[in-house]
C-alpha cells in the first residue's frame, strides 16, 4: 500500500472513531483538522522497488529472447525447406536426364506431354515454360522430357531436363522448366524428347 493511501485510510478510520456515539449528549467536535495534511513525499523516489523493476526487465528480456529464437527457428526451417525443395528438383532433373540417355528419336510419350509458355510479366522476365504431362496409359508410369532453348539463329544455347514420377493412369503433373539465360536475346523453347518409362 502506498504511503498516500495509508494516510487516507488512517484519516478515515480516525473520523469513524470520532463520530461514534459515546452516549453523552454533549456535542464534541472532531479531534482532527478538517483538511488532512499531504503526505511527506521527500522519501518517494518515483521508481518502483528495485526487485519489481528487475523482474519487469527480466520479463521484457525473456520475451525478446523468445521472439528472437522463434524468428531464427522459422528462418532456419524456411532455409531447410528451400534446400529440400532444391535438392528434390535436382534429383528429379537428374532422374529425367538419365532416363533419356539411351532414347532414340523423340521418345515414346510426345503425345502425353504439352508445353505452354508463361508470360514474362508473371516470371520477372525469366523465360519459363509449363509442361503438362498426362499419363494416358492404363498403368502407373514415370516420364522424362527434354526442352531445348534456341537462339534466333536456331542454335541450342541451353538444355533442361524435367520429369514426373509414378503417375497413376489419368493423373497429370505440371512441372516448370526455367531458363537460366538472360532475357536477351529472346530464346525459343522446344520440346525435343518425351519418354514414358
Secondary structure, DSSP 8 states (H G I E B T S, - for coil): --HHHHHHHHHHHHHHHHTS--S--S----SS-SS-----GGG--SS--HHHHHHHHHHHHHHHHHHHHHHHHHHHHHHHHHHHHHHHHHHHHHHHHHHHTT--TT-S-GGGEEEEE--GGGTTT--EEEEEEE--SSS-EEEEEEEEEE-TTS-EEEEEEEEEEEE-TT-EE--EEE--S-SSS--EEEEEEEEE-
